[in-house]
Amino acid sequence: MISIDKGIKIPIIRTLGRAQKYPVLDLKKVGDSFFVKNGGGDNLKLQRTISAICIMRIKKNKSKIKITVRQVDNPIGVRVWRVK
């Protein structure tokens, strides 16, 4: 049987800090960019992950910047550009 507990505090949600890892809000001018090196995994998956993290951070901070994320070959990874 499962017991009912009372008075247990709900833990604070802790993030892994990935959103702060990428300086998307530091892209001040159109054309500014940053590079994320691929650690040997799937480059398309990395592109989608970085894009999602950056978009979440932009929305959370209510910023009006627009970005594009593209795969690059030399070195292998993805680059994030500010486009607006």
PDB file with one MODEL, atoms N, CA, C and O in Angstrom:
MODEL        1
ATOM      1  N   MET A   1       0.843  -1.184   0.000  1.00  0.00           N
ATOM      2  CA  MET A   1       0.000   0.000   0.000  1.00  0.00           C
ATOM      3  C   MET A   1       0.891   1.252   0.000  1.00  0.00           C
ATOM      4  O   MET A   1       1.940   1.273   0.643  1.00  0.00           O
ATOM      5  N   ILE A   2       0.468   2.275  -0.716  1.00  0.00           N
ATOM      6  CA  ILE A   2       1.210   3.531  -0.806  1.00  0.00           C
ATOM      7  C   ILE A   2       0.675   4.484   0.257  1.00  0.00           C
ATOM      8  O   ILE A   2      -0.534   4.684   0.373  1.00  0.00           O
ATOM      9  N   SER A   3       1.591   5.072   1.036  1.00  0.00           N
ATOM     10  CA  SER A   3       1.166   5.987   2.102  1.00  0.00           C
ATOM     11  C   SER A   3       1.078   7.415   1.577  1.00  0.00           C
ATOM     12  O   SER A   3       1.751   7.778   0.612  1.00  0.00           O
ATOM     13  N   ILE A   4       0.248   8.211   2.219  1.00  0.00           N
ATOM     14  CA  ILE A   4       0.077   9.614   1.874  1.00  0.00           C
ATOM     15  C   ILE A   4       0.953  10.435   2.822  1.00  0.00           C
ATOM     16  O   ILE A   4       0.853  10.289   4.040  1.00  0.00           O
ATOM     17  N   ASP A   5       1.797  11.281   2.278  1.00  0.00           N
ATOM     18  CA  ASP A   5       2.674  12.121   3.077  1.00  0.00           C
ATOM     19  C   ASP A   5       2.178  13.554   3.032  1.00  0.00           C
ATOM     20  O   ASP A   5       1.623  13.993   2.025  1.00  0.00           O
ATOM     21  N   LYS A   6       2.376  14.280   4.120  1.00  0.00           N
ATOM     22  CA  LYS A   6       1.970  15.689   4.192  1.00  0.00           C
ATOM     23  C   LYS A   6       3.165  16.537   4.593  1.00  0.00           C
ATOM     24  O   LYS A   6       4.042  16.082   5.327  1.00  0.00           O
ATOM     25  N   GLY A   7       3.195  17.768   4.108  1.00  0.00           N
ATOM     26  CA  GLY A   7       4.220  18.713   4.518  1.00  0.00           C
ATOM     27  C   GLY A   7       5.569  18.550   3.820  1.00  0.00           C
ATOM     28  O   GLY A   7       6.557  19.139   4.258  1.00  0.00           O
ATOM     29  N   ILE A   8       5.629  17.775   2.760  1.00  0.00           N
ATOM     30  CA  ILE A   8       6.874  17.605   2.002  1.00  0.00           C
ATOM     31  C   ILE A   8       6.968  18.757   0.998  1.00  0.00           C
ATOM     32  O   ILE A   8       6.065  18.943   0.183  1.00  0.00           O
ATOM     33  N   LYS A   9       8.056  19.530   1.055  1.00  0.00           N
ATOM     34  CA  LYS A   9       8.233  20.658   0.128  1.00  0.00           C
ATOM     35  C   LYS A   9       8.557  20.150  -1.274  1.00  0.00           C
ATOM     36  O   LYS A   9       9.255  19.150  -1.445  1.00  0.00           O
ATOM     37  N   ILE A  10       8.035  20.859  -2.268  1.00  0.00           N
ATOM     38  CA  ILE A  10       8.323  20.542  -3.664  1.00  0.00           C
ATOM     39  C   ILE A  10       9.712  21.077  -3.989  1.00  0.00           C
ATOM     40  O   ILE A  10       9.985  22.250  -3.736  1.00  0.00           O
ATOM     41  N   PRO A  11      10.601  20.248  -4.545  1.00  0.00           N
ATOM     42  CA  PRO A  11      11.947  20.727  -4.871  1.00  0.00           C
ATOM     43  C   PRO A  11      11.927  21.737  -6.015  1.00  0.00           C
ATOM     44  O   PRO A  11      11.069  21.697  -6.896  1.00  0.00           O
ATOM     45  N   ILE A  12      12.900  22.639  -5.969  1.00  0.00           N
ATOM     46  CA  ILE A  12      13.055  23.635  -7.027  1.00  0.00           C
ATOM     47  C   ILE A  12      13.561  22.937  -8.287  1.00  0.00           C
ATOM     48  O   ILE A  12      14.425  22.063  -8.223  1.00  0.00           O
ATOM     49  N   ILE A  13      13.012  23.334  -9.425  1.00  0.00           N
ATOM     50  CA  ILE A  13      13.461  22.766 -10.696  1.00  0.00           C
ATOM     51  C   ILE A  13      14.857  23.292 -10.993  1.00  0.00           C
ATOM     52  O   ILE A  13      15.085  24.501 -10.968  1.00  0.00           O
ATOM     53  N   ARG A  14      15.766  22.415 -11.266  1.00  0.00           N
ATOM     54  CA  ARG A  14      17.143  22.793 -11.585  1.00  0.00           C
ATOM     55  C   ARG A  14      17.399  22.462 -13.049  1.00  0.00           C
ATOM     56  O   ARG A  14      17.095  21.369 -13.525  1.00  0.00           O
ATOM     57  N   THR A  15      17.962  23.436 -13.740  1.00  0.00           N
ATOM     58  CA  THR A  15      18.292  23.208 -15.144  1.00  0.00           C
ATOM     59  C   THR A  15      19.757  22.819 -15.254  1.00  0.00           C
ATOM     60  O   THR A  15      20.538  23.020 -14.323  1.00  0.00           O
ATOM     61  N   LEU A  16      20.112  22.272 -16.380  1.00  0.00           N
ATOM     62  CA  LEU A  16      21.492  21.876 -16.609  1.00  0.00           C
ATOM     63  C   LEU A  16      22.379  23.041 -17.011  1.00  0.00           C
ATOM     64  O   LEU A  16      23.596  22.892 -17.121  1.00  0.00           O
ATOM     65  N   GLY A  17      21.778  24.193 -17.227  1.00  0.00           N
ATOM     66  CA  GLY A  17      22.567  25.364 -17.585  1.00  0.00           C
ATOM     67  C   GLY A  17      22.923  25.437 -19.059  1.00  0.00           C
ATOM     68  O   GLY A  17      23.748  26.261 -19.454  1.00  0.00           O
ATOM     69  N   ARG A  18      22.313  24.588 -19.882  1.00  0.00           N
ATOM     70  CA  ARG A  18      22.650  24.609 -21.309  1.00  0.00           C
ATOM     71  C   ARG A  18      22.279  25.926 -21.966  1.00  0.00           C
ATOM     72  O   ARG A  18      23.009  26.428 -22.820  1.00  0.00           O
ATOM     73  N   ALA A  19      21.144  26.485 -21.569  1.00  0.00           N
ATOM     74  CA  ALA A  19      20.698  27.715 -22.205  1.00  0.00           C
ATOM     75  C   ALA A  19      21.701  28.844 -21.993  1.00  0.00           C
ATOM     76  O   ALA A  19      21.934  29.642 -22.901  1.00  0.00           O
ATOM     77  N   GLN A  20      22.295  28.920 -20.808  1.00  0.00           N
ATOM     78  CA  GLN A  20      23.248  29.967 -20.530  1.00  0.00           C
ATOM     79  C   GLN A  20      24.595  29.698 -21.193  1.00  0.00           C
ATOM     80  O   GLN A  20      25.410  30.607 -21.349  1.00  0.00           O
ATOM     81  N   LYS A  21      24.820  28.473 -21.572  1.00  0.00           N
ATOM     82  CA  LYS A  21      26.094  28.088 -22.178  1.00  0.00           C
ATOM     83  C   LYS A  21      26.300  28.757 -23.538  1.00  0.00           C
ATOM     84  O   LYS A  21      27.432  29.060 -23.915  1.00  0.00           O
ATOM     85  N   TYR A  22      25.232  28.982 -24.260  1.00  0.00           N
ATOM     86  CA  TYR A  22      25.320  29.535 -25.604  1.00  0.00           C
ATOM     87  C   TYR A  22      24.978  31.024 -25.567  1.00  0.00           C
ATOM     88  O   TYR A  22      23.907  31.389 -25.083  1.00  0.00           O
ATOM     89  N   PRO A  23      25.865  31.894 -26.066  1.00  0.00           N
ATOM     90  CA  PRO A  23      25.703  33.343 -25.919  1.00  0.00           C
ATOM     91  C   PRO A  23      24.760  33.991 -26.931  1.00  0.00           C
ATOM     92  O   PRO A  23      25.113  34.993 -27.554  1.00  0.00           O
ATOM     93  N   VAL A  24      23.578  33.433 -27.098  1.00  0.00           N
ATOM     94  CA  VAL A  24      22.659  33.928 -28.122  1.00  0.00           C
ATOM     95  C   VAL A  24      22.236  35.373 -27.842  1.00  0.00           C
ATOM     96  O   VAL A  24      22.051  36.146 -28.782  1.00  0.00           O
ATOM     97  N   LEU A  25      22.082  35.747 -26.587  1.00  0.00           N
ATOM     98  CA  LEU A  25      21.666  37.116 -26.287  1.00  0.00           C
ATOM     99  C   LEU A  25      22.819  38.114 -26.425  1.00  0.00           C
ATOM    100  O   LEU A  25      22.599  39.324 -26.386  1.00  0.00           O
ATOM    101  N   ASP A  26      24.028  37.617 -26.584  1.00  0.00           N
ATOM    102  CA  ASP A  26      25.192  38.485 -26.790  1.00  0.00           C
ATOM    103  C   ASP A  26      25.411  38.816 -28.262  1.00  0.00           C
ATOM    104  O   ASP A  26      26.344  39.547 -28.593  1.00  0.00           O
ATOM    105  N   LEU A  27      24.579  38.300 -29.138  1.00  0.00           N
ATOM    106  CA  LEU A  27      24.667  38.631 -30.560  1.00  0.00           C
ATOM    107  C   LEU A  27      24.002  39.990 -30.742  1.00  0.00           C
ATOM    108  O   LEU A  27      22.786  40.074 -30.917  1.00  0.00           O
ATOM    109  N   LYS A  28      24.793  41.038 -30.702  1.00  0.00           N
ATOM    110  CA  LYS A  28      24.266  42.411 -30.676  1.00  0.00           C
ATOM    111  C   LYS A  28      23.893  42.960 -32.044  1.00  0.00           C
ATOM    112  O   LYS A  28      22.944  43.735 -32.161  1.00  0.00           O
ATOM    113  N   LYS A  29      24.635  42.566 -33.090  1.00  0.00           N
ATOM    114  CA  LYS A  29      24.383  43.117 -34.417  1.00  0.00           C
ATOM    115  C   LYS A  29      24.064  42.005 -35.401  1.00  0.00           C
ATOM    116  O   LYS A  29      24.508  40.869 -35.232  1.00  0.00           O
ATOM    117  N   VAL A  30      23.295  42.333 -36.423  1.00  0.00           N
ATOM    118  CA  VAL A  30      23.015  41.389 -37.501  1.00  0.00           C
ATOM    119  C   VAL A  30      24.341  40.951 -38.106  1.00  0.00           C
ATOM    120  O   VAL A  30      25.191  41.785 -38.420  1.00  0.00           O
ATOM    121  N   GLY A  31      24.518  39.654 -38.269  1.00  0.00           N
ATOM    122  CA  GLY A  31      25.761  39.114 -38.807  1.00  0.00           C
ATOM    123  C   GLY A  31      26.675  38.546 -37.738  1.00  0.00           C
ATOM    124  O   GLY A  31      27.577  37.769 -38.051  1.00  0.00           O
ATOM    125  N   ASP A  32      26.460  38.923 -36.464  1.00  0.00           N
ATOM    126  CA  ASP A  32      27.234  38.323 -35.368  1.00  0.00           C
ATOM    127  C   ASP A  32      26.895  36.839 -35.280  1.00  0.00           C
ATOM    128  O   ASP A  32      25.762  36.441 -35.551  1.00  0.00           O
ATOM    129  N   SER A  33      27.875  36.021 -34.901  1.00  0.00           N
ATOM    130  CA  SER A  33      27.635  34.586 -34.831  1.00  0.00           C
ATOM    131  C   SER A  33      28.529  33.934 -33.794  1.00  0.00           C
ATOM    132  O   SER A  33      29.495  34.533 -33.322  1.00  0.00           O
ATOM    133  N   PHE A  34      28.198  32.705 -33.447  1.00  0.00           N
ATOM    134  CA  PHE A  34      29.076  31.882 -32.612  1.00  0.00           C
ATOM    135  C   PHE A  34      29.028  30.449 -33.117  1.00  0.00           C
ATOM    136  O   PHE A  34      28.060  30.028 -33.750  1.00  0.00           O
ATOM    137  N   PHE A  35      30.096  29.703 -32.825  1.00  0.00           N
ATOM    138  CA  PHE A  35      30.276  28.345 -33.327  1.00  0.00           C
ATOM    139  C   PHE A  35      30.187  27.352 -32.175  1.00  0.00           C
ATOM    140  O   PHE A  35      30.694  27.609 -31.083  1.00  0.00           O
ATOM    141  N   VAL A  36      29.534  26.209 -32.425  1.00  0.00           N
ATOM    142  CA  VAL A  36      29.475  25.110 -31.462  1.00  0.00           C
ATOM    143  C   VAL A  36      30.060  23.879 -32.150  1.00  0.00           C
ATOM    144  O   VAL A  36      29.515  23.391 -33.140  1.00  0.00           O
ATOM    145  N   LYS A  37      31.177  23.384 -31.611  1.00  0.00           N
ATOM    146  CA  LYS A  37      31.859  22.234 -32.194  1.00  0.00           C
ATOM    147  C   LYS A  37      31.074  20.956 -31.929  1.00  0.00           C
ATOM    148  O   LYS A  37      30.533  20.753 -30.842  1.00  0.00           O
ATOM    149  N   ASN A  38      31.023  20.101 -32.945  1.00  0.00           N
ATOM    150  CA  ASN A  38      30.370  18.802 -32.797  1.00  0.00           C
ATOM    151  C   ASN A  38      31.340  17.846 -32.128  1.00  0.00           C
ATOM    152  O   ASN A  38      32.476  17.686 -32.573  1.00  0.00           O
ATOM    153  N   GLY A  39      30.889  17.218 -31.064  1.00  0.00           N
ATOM    154  CA  GLY A  39      31.730  16.290 -30.315  1.00  0.00           C
ATOM    155  C   GLY A  39      31.755  14.897 -30.893  1.00  0.00           C
ATOM    156  O   GLY A  39      32.158  13.965 -30.197  1.00  0.00           O
ATOM    157  N   GLY A  40      31.350  14.710 -32.117  1.00  0.00           N
ATOM    158  CA  GLY A  40      31.403  13.409 -32.762  1.00  0.00           C
ATOM    159  C   GLY A  40      30.047  12.769 -32.980  1.00  0.00           C
ATOM    160  O   GLY A  40      29.966  11.652 -33.490  1.00  0.00           O
ATOM    161  N   GLY A  41      28.976  13.462 -32.599  1.00  0.00           N
ATOM    162  CA  GLY A  41      27.631  12.923 -32.773  1.00  0.00           C
ATOM    163  C   GLY A  41      27.032  13.334 -34.101  1.00  0.00           C
ATOM    164  O   GLY A  41      27.738  13.741 -35.023  1.00  0.00           O
ATOM    165  N   ASP A  42      25.731  13.221 -34.179  1.00  0.00           N
ATOM    166  CA  ASP A  42      24.969  13.572 -35.373  1.00  0.00           C
ATOM    167  C   ASP A  42      24.880  15.094 -35.480  1.00  0.00           C
ATOM    168  O   ASP A  42      24.371  15.745 -34.568  1.00  0.00           O
ATOM    169  N   ASN A  43      25.359  15.660 -36.564  1.00  0.00           N
ATOM    170  CA  ASN A  43      25.384  17.109 -36.741  1.00  0.00           C
ATOM    171  C   ASN A  43      23.984  17.694 -36.870  1.00  0.00           C
ATOM    172  O   ASN A  43      23.740  18.802 -36.394  1.00  0.00           O
ATOM    173  N   LEU A  44      23.060  16.974 -37.502  1.00  0.00           N
ATOM    174  CA  LEU A  44      21.688  17.458 -37.634  1.00  0.00           C
ATOM    175  C   LEU A  44      21.025  17.526 -36.258  1.00  0.00           C
ATOM    176  O   LEU A  44      20.302  18.478 -35.963  1.00  0.00           O
ATOM    177  N   LYS A  45      21.266  16.534 -35.428  1.00  0.00           N
ATOM    178  CA  LYS A  45      20.711  16.535 -34.067  1.00  0.00           C
ATOM    179  C   LYS A  45      21.273  17.710 -33.274  1.00  0.00           C
ATOM    180  O   LYS A  45      20.536  18.378 -32.549  1.00  0.00           O
ATOM    181  N   LEU A  46      22.569  17.964 -33.405  1.00  0.00           N
ATOM    182  CA  LEU A  46      23.195  19.102 -32.733  1.00  0.00           C
ATOM    183  C   LEU A  46      22.560  20.407 -33.200  1.00  0.00           C
ATOM    184  O   LEU A  46      22.265  21.282 -32.387  1.00  0.00           O
ATOM    185  N   GLN A  47      22.351  20.538 -34.501  1.00  0.00           N
ATOM    186  CA  GLN A  47      21.737  21.742 -35.054  1.00  0.00           C
ATOM    187  C   GLN A  47      20.348  21.966 -34.455  1.00  0.00           C
ATOM    188  O   GLN A  47      20.019  23.080 -34.047  1.00  0.00           O
ATOM    189  N   ARG A  48      19.553  20.935 -34.402  1.00  0.00           N
ATOM    190  CA  ARG A  48      18.195  21.055 -33.855  1.00  0.00           C
ATOM    191  C   ARG A  48      18.213  21.378 -32.364  1.00  0.00           C
ATOM    192  O   ARG A  48      17.404  22.173 -31.887  1.00  0.00           O
ATOM    193  N   THR A  49      19.129  20.765 -31.634  1.00  0.00           N
ATOM    194  CA  THR A  49      19.236  21.009 -30.198  1.00  0.00           C
ATOM    195  C   THR A  49      19.633  22.443 -29.905  1.00  0.00           C
ATOM    196  O   THR A  49      19.007  23.113 -29.084  1.00  0.00           O
ATOM    197  N   ILE A  50      20.677  22.916 -30.579  1.00  0.00           N
ATOM    198  CA  ILE A  50      21.158  24.286 -30.372  1.00  0.00           C
ATOM    199  C   ILE A  50      20.068  25.284 -30.754  1.00  0.00           C
ATOM    200  O   ILE A  50      19.851  26.269 -30.049  1.00  0.00           O
ATOM    201  N   SER A  51      19.391  25.033 -31.855  1.00  0.00           N
ATOM    202  CA  SER A  51      18.320  25.911 -32.297  1.00  0.00           C
ATOM    203  C   SER A  51      17.220  26.003 -31.241  1.00  0.00           C
ATOM    204  O   SER A  51      16.776  27.100 -30.901  1.00  0.00           O
ATOM    205  N   ALA A  52      16.779  24.860 -30.723  1.00  0.00           N
ATOM    206  CA  ALA A  52      15.719  24.840 -29.719  1.00  0.00           C
ATOM    207  C   ALA A  52      16.139  25.561 -28.442  1.00  0.00           C
ATOM    208  O   ALA A  52      15.363  26.331 -27.875  1.00  0.00           O
ATOM    209  N   ILE A  53      17.365  25.311 -27.991  1.00  0.00           N
ATOM    210  CA  ILE A  53      17.862  25.954 -26.765  1.00  0.00           C
ATOM    211  C   ILE A  53      17.910  27.470 -26.950  1.00  0.00           C
ATOM    212  O   ILE A  53      17.480  28.218 -26.072  1.00  0.00           O
ATOM    213  N   CYS A  54      18.430  27.921 -28.085  1.00  0.00           N
ATOM    214  CA  CYS A  54      18.546  29.359 -28.328  1.00  0.00           C
ATOM    215  C   CYS A  54      17.176  30.020 -28.437  1.00  0.00           C
ATOM    216  O   CYS A  54      16.966  31.103 -27.892  1.00  0.00           O
ATOM    217  N   ILE A  55      16.256  29.384 -29.128  1.00  0.00           N
ATOM    218  CA  ILE A  55      14.911  29.949 -29.278  1.00  0.00           C
ATOM    219  C   ILE A  55      14.214  30.038 -27.927  1.00  0.00           C
ATOM    220  O   ILE A  55      13.538  31.027 -27.644  1.00  0.00           O
ATOM    221  N   MET A  56      14.373  29.007 -27.084  1.00  0.00           N
ATOM    222  CA  MET A  56      13.777  29.050 -25.742  1.00  0.00           C
ATOM    223  C   MET A  56      14.347  30.214 -24.937  1.00  0.00           C
ATOM    224  O   MET A  56      13.611  30.908 -24.235  1.00  0.00           O
ATOM    225  N   ARG A  57      15.644  30.425 -25.038  1.00  0.00           N
ATOM    226  CA  ARG A  57      16.278  31.512 -24.278  1.00  0.00           C
ATOM    227  C   ARG A  57      15.824  32.872 -24.788  1.00  0.00           C
ATOM    228  O   ARG A  57      15.600  33.788 -23.997  1.00  0.00           O
ATOM    229  N   ILE A  58      15.686  33.011 -26.107  1.00  0.00           N
ATOM    230  CA  ILE A  58      15.214  34.265 -26.698  1.00  0.00           C
ATOM    231  C   ILE A  58      13.801  34.560 -26.201  1.00  0.00           C
ATOM    232  O   ILE A  58      13.508  35.682 -25.789  1.00  0.00           O
ATOM    233  N   LYS A  59      12.928  33.556 -26.239  1.00  0.00           N
ATOM    234  CA  LYS A  59      11.536  33.749 -25.798  1.00  0.00           C
ATOM    235  C   LYS A  59      11.471  34.039 -24.308  1.00  0.00           C
ATOM    236  O   LYS A  59      10.712  34.910 -23.883  1.00  0.00           O
ATOM    237  N   LYS A  60      12.248  33.328 -23.511  1.00  0.00           N
ATOM    238  CA  LYS A  60      12.246  33.515 -22.058  1.00  0.00           C
ATOM    239  C   LYS A  60      12.640  34.941 -21.691  1.00  0.00           C
ATOM    240  O   LYS A  60      12.091  35.514 -20.750  1.00  0.00           O
ATOM    241  N   ASN A  61      13.584  35.512 -22.423  1.00  0.00           N
ATOM    242  CA  ASN A  61      14.050  36.872 -22.160  1.00  0.00           C
ATOM    243  C   ASN A  61      13.275  37.928 -22.935  1.00  0.00           C
ATOM    244  O   ASN A  61      13.602  39.113 -22.879  1.00  0.00           O
ATOM    245  N   LYS A  62      12.252  37.496 -23.657  1.00  0.00           N
ATOM    246  CA  LYS A  62      11.385  38.392 -24.435  1.00  0.00           C
ATOM    247  C   LYS A  62      12.186  39.273 -25.391  1.00  0.00           C
ATOM    248  O   LYS A  62      11.866  40.442 -25.607  1.00  0.00           O
ATOM    249  N   SER A  63      13.226  38.683 -25.952  1.00  0.00           N
ATOM    250  CA  SER A  63      14.054  39.386 -26.917  1.00  0.00           C
ATOM    251  C   SER A  63      13.403  39.327 -28.293  1.00  0.00           C
ATOM    252  O   SER A  63      12.650  38.400 -28.590  1.00  0.00           O
ATOM    253  N   LYS A  64      13.687  40.291 -29.109  1.00  0.00           N
ATOM    254  CA  LYS A  64      13.110  40.338 -30.453  1.00  0.00           C
ATOM    255  C   LYS A  64      14.103  39.921 -31.528  1.00  0.00           C
ATOM    256  O   LYS A  64      13.825  40.078 -32.717  1.00  0.00           O
ATOM    257  N   ILE A  65      15.261  39.390 -31.129  1.00  0.00           N
ATOM    258  CA  ILE A  65      16.236  38.995 -32.138  1.00  0.00           C
ATOM    259  C   ILE A  65      15.768  37.738 -32.859  1.00  0.00           C
ATOM    260  O   ILE A  65      14.989  36.949 -32.323  1.00  0.00           O
ATOM    261  N   LYS A  66      16.250  37.569 -34.063  1.00  0.00           N
ATOM    262  CA  LYS A  66      15.975  36.377 -34.872  1.00  0.00           C
ATOM    263  C   LYS A  66      17.312  35.741 -35.208  1.00  0.00           C
ATOM    264  O   LYS A  66      18.302  36.435 -35.440  1.00  0.00           O
ATOM    265  N   ILE A  67      17.334  34.418 -35.234  1.00  0.00           N
ATOM    266  CA  ILE A  67      18.573  33.695 -35.510  1.00  0.00           C
ATOM    267  C   ILE A  67      18.353  32.652 -36.593  1.00  0.00           C
ATOM    268  O   ILE A  67      17.222  32.281 -36.907  1.00  0.00           O
ATOM    269  N   THR A  68      19.450  32.196 -37.148  1.00  0.00           N
ATOM    270  CA  THR A  68      19.444  31.018 -38.002  1.00  0.00           C
ATOM    271  C   THR A  68      20.612  30.146 -37.557  1.00  0.00           C
ATOM    272  O   THR A  68      21.669  30.645 -37.171  1.00  0.00           O
ATOM    273  N   VAL A  69      20.402  28.841 -37.619  1.00  0.00           N
ATOM    274  CA  VAL A  69      21.420  27.879 -37.197  1.00  0.00           C
ATOM    275  C   VAL A  69      21.719  26.977 -38.380  1.00  0.00           C
ATOM    276  O   VAL A  69      20.810  26.365 -38.941  1.00  0.00           O
ATOM    277  N   ARG A  70      22.996  26.888 -38.767  1.00  0.00           N
ATOM    278  CA  ARG A  70      23.382  26.088 -39.928  1.00  0.00           C
ATOM    279  C   ARG A  70      24.535  25.162 -39.586  1.00  0.00           C
ATOM    280  O   ARG A  70      25.383  25.484 -38.754  1.00  0.00           O
ATOM    281  N   GLN A  71      24.555  24.021 -40.231  1.00  0.00           N
ATOM    282  CA  GLN A  71      25.676  23.089 -40.097  1.00  0.00           C
ATOM    283  C   GLN A  71      26.854  23.622 -40.905  1.00  0.00           C
ATOM    284  O   GLN A  71      26.676  24.154 -42.001  1.00  0.00           O
ATOM    285  N   VAL A  72      28.057  23.475 -40.357  1.00  0.00           N
ATOM    286  CA  VAL A  72      29.272  23.867 -41.079  1.00  0.00           C
ATOM    287  C   VAL A  72      30.230  22.683 -41.088  1.00  0.00           C
ATOM    288  O   VAL A  72      30.176  21.812 -40.219  1.00  0.00           O
ATOM    289  N   ASP A  73      31.112  22.671 -42.092  1.00  0.00           N
ATOM    290  CA  ASP A  73      31.968  21.504 -42.308  1.00  0.00           C
ATOM    291  C   ASP A  73      33.391  21.612 -41.783  1.00  0.00           C
ATOM    292  O   ASP A  73      33.990  20.596 -41.433  1.00  0.00           O
ATOM    293  N   ASN A  74      33.943  22.805 -41.721  1.00  0.00           N
ATOM    294  CA  ASN A  74      35.354  22.898 -41.366  1.00  0.00           C
ATOM    295  C   ASN A  74      35.591  23.946 -40.297  1.00  0.00           C
ATOM    296  O   ASN A  74      35.705  25.121 -40.646  1.00  0.00           O
ATOM    297  N   PRO A  75      35.671  23.610 -39.040  1.00  0.00           N
ATOM    298  CA  PRO A  75      35.518  22.281 -38.442  1.00  0.00           C
ATOM    299  C   PRO A  75      34.045  21.887 -38.371  1.00  0.00           C
ATOM    300  O   PRO A  75      33.163  22.727 -38.553  1.00  0.00           O
ATOM    301  N   ILE A  76      33.788  20.629 -38.111  1.00  0.00           N
ATOM    302  CA  ILE A  76      32.420  20.117 -38.094  1.00  0.00           C
ATOM    303  C   ILE A  76      31.701  20.620 -36.853  1.00  0.00           C
ATOM    304  O   ILE A  76      32.201  20.493 -35.736  1.00  0.00           O
ATOM    305  N   GLY A  77      30.526  21.190 -37.063  1.00  0.00           N
ATOM    306  CA  GLY A  77      29.714  21.709 -35.974  1.00  0.00           C
ATOM    307  C   GLY A  77      28.569  22.532 -36.530  1.00  0.00           C
ATOM    308  O   GLY A  77      28.150  22.342 -37.672  1.00  0.00           O
ATOM    309  N   VAL A  78      28.066  23.445 -35.719  1.00  0.00           N
ATOM    310  CA  VAL A  78      27.005  24.344 -36.171  1.00  0.00           C
ATOM    311  C   VAL A  78      27.372  25.770 -35.794  1.00  0.00           C
ATOM    312  O   VAL A  78      28.110  26.010 -34.839  1.00  0.00           O
ATOM    313  N   ARG A  79      26.839  26.707 -36.566  1.00  0.00           N
ATOM    314  CA  ARG A  79      27.072  28.127 -36.296  1.00  0.00           C
ATOM    315  C   ARG A  79      25.708  28.798 -36.200  1.00  0.00           C
ATOM    316  O   ARG A  79      24.800  28.520 -36.984  1.00  0.00           O
ATOM    317  N   VAL A  80      25.588  29.690 -35.218  1.00  0.00           N
ATOM    318  CA  VAL A  80      24.358  30.453 -34.985  1.00  0.00           C
ATOM    319  C   VAL A  80      24.626  31.892 -35.385  1.00  0.00           C
ATOM    320  O   VAL A  80      25.573  32.511 -34.899  1.00  0.00           O
ATOM    321  N   TRP A  81      23.791  32.430 -36.276  1.00  0.00           N
ATOM    322  CA  TRP A  81      23.909  33.815 -36.729  1.00  0.00           C
ATOM    323  C   TRP A  81      22.682  34.611 -36.298  1.00  0.00           C
ATOM    324  O   TRP A  81      21.564  34.097 -36.261  1.00  0.00           O
ATOM    325  N   ARG A  82      22.919  35.860 -35.979  1.00  0.00           N
ATOM    326  CA  ARG A  82      21.788  36.764 -35.782  1.00  0.00           C
ATOM    327  C   ARG A  82      21.406  37.320 -37.149  1.00  0.00           C
ATOM    328  O   ARG A  82      22.255  37.830 -37.880  1.00  0.00           O
ATOM    329  N   VAL A  83      20.118  37.217 -37.491  1.00  0.00           N
ATOM    330  CA  VAL A  83      19.670  37.682 -38.805  1.00  0.00           C
ATOM    331  C   VAL A  83      18.730  38.894 -38.712  1.00  0.00           C
ATOM    332  O   VAL A  83      18.445  39.531 -39.726  1.00  0.00           O
ATOM    333  N   LYS A  84      18.253  39.213 -37.515  1.00  0.00           N
ATOM    334  CA  LYS A  84      17.380  40.389 -37.337  1.00  0.00           C
ATOM    335  C   LYS A  84      17.480  40.869 -35.920  1.00  0.00           C
ATOM    336  O   LYS A  84      16.830  41.846 -35.551  1.00  0.00           O
TER     337      LYS A  84
ENDMDL
END
